[in-house]
Amino acid sequence: MEVNLISDTATRPTPAMLEAMFAAPVGDDVFRQDPTVNRLEETAAHRFGMEAALFCPSGTMTNQLAIKCHTQPLDEVVCEEKSHIYQYEGGVYSLLSGVSMNLLHGERGKVLPGQVTTAVKPAYDWLPRTRLLVLENTCNKGGGSIYTHAEATAVVEEARQHGLAAHLDGARLFNALVETGESPAEWGQLFDSISICLSKGLGAPVGSLLLGTCELIDRARRYRKVFGGGMRQAGYLAAAGLYALDHHVERLRHDNQRARTLAATLVEQPYVASVETTESNICIFHLRHQSANDFLEVLKTEGILATPFGPRTVRFTTHLDVSEEQIAYVVERLQALAERLAEAPARG
Ligand SMILES: *Cc1c(COP(=O)(O)O)cnc(C)c1O
């Protein structure tokens, strides 16, 4: 058996999703004449109670378009230090927007109340101008941690008091919403812009959406074009996104539950030092003696693939293409590993 726990980006379109893609009416989206892209953007905007949406090739692009639209060069962006926009987007905010980052040391990737106020800089010529707050829900590097709407509201309201705009990197927002029972519209009300990924747990092959006001989305569309993200018959891809929004949201609760099953198994293993609180579809754990790479080599011989997330840290991610049977198999192999590792003590 092969089980891919590397990332929820590994999902491939289901036969039904592929059928929807093949059947999509398409046009030239740069001329805004692709009916399927238009329908996806309208559907998503409506669901979040926001004015407009923009279909983009990646979540990096939707996040960076948001930063571009909310800031001027020499501004700074406030975010938690584990944020995707800081860690995993190549530092491109400096290139595309000419801004710097003001990093907060929060908890499991989450900003804590009071931190924004401390971070905002006074208006001196020699200081960057603090302009934008970015939150991430769920927080990837924070172990898939979830902000409740109340927690996010407290932080965003603090930012508003200082005149900051607020953007949500909601790459896996739906993984959080199926846990909290909150609605997308509640989150749409809170932020000036939201980015969601269709290509993660939702199972579409490509695509992210930026949501915001008509004014913001019009400006973002222009930047998308000049950054090289204008796509033509993108309706084939948008159809996958529409299919995902209609059919793959509720099932995310299974992914979350399966990650918690893995966490519960790991915490009992003698070779595991600790397992981070697992709230959604990401499970991060720390090994007692072995390096992450050695451990992953052993797992690979069992057909289980995962990601190193530090010298002794490993990340498991569950998704659409990891079944209940596969989880049962991983649980059984993780338990068997305790014996195997006891017989052959770890190198280094
Ligand atoms: C995956 C991800 C993104 C976007 O990544 P792309 O690979 O550019 O689509 C943004 N934020 C978070 C938290 C992510 O996990």
The ligand as a Tripos MOL2 file, in Angstrom:
@<TRIPOS>MOLECULE
LIG
   15    15     1     0     0
SMALL
NO_CHARGES

@<TRIPOS>ATOM
      1 C1         -0.4440   26.2630    0.4890 C.3       1 LIG1
      2 C2         -0.5850   27.5290    1.2110 C.ar      1 LIG1
      3 C3         -0.6140   28.7590    0.5340 C.ar      1 LIG1
      4 C4         -0.4880   28.9030   -0.9580 C.3       1 LIG1
      5 O1          0.4030   28.0590   -1.5480 O.3       1 LIG1
      6 P1          0.5390   27.8670   -3.1240 P.3       1 LIG1
      7 O2          1.4150   26.6850   -3.1960 O.co2     1 LIG1
      8 O3          1.1570   29.1000   -3.6590 O.co2     1 LIG1
      9 O4         -0.8200   27.6490   -3.6940 O.co2     1 LIG1
     10 C5         -0.7900   29.8920    1.2970 C.ar      1 LIG1
     11 N1         -0.9220   29.8290    2.6250 N.ar      1 LIG1
     12 C6         -0.9110   28.6830    3.3030 C.ar      1 LIG1
     13 C7         -1.1120   28.6780    4.7740 C.3       1 LIG1
     14 C8         -0.7200   27.4860    2.6260 C.ar      1 LIG1
     15 O5         -0.6940   26.3360    3.3000 O.3       1 LIG1
@<TRIPOS>BOND
     1     1     2 1
     2     2     3 ar
     3     2    14 ar
     4     3     4 1
     5     3    10 ar
     6     4     5 1
     7     5     6 1
     8     6     7 2
     9     6     8 1
    10     6     9 1
    11    10    11 ar
    12    11    12 ar
    13    12    13 1
    14    12    14 ar
    15    14    15 1
@<TRIPOS>SUBSTRUCTURE
     1 LIG1         1 GROUP 0 **** ****
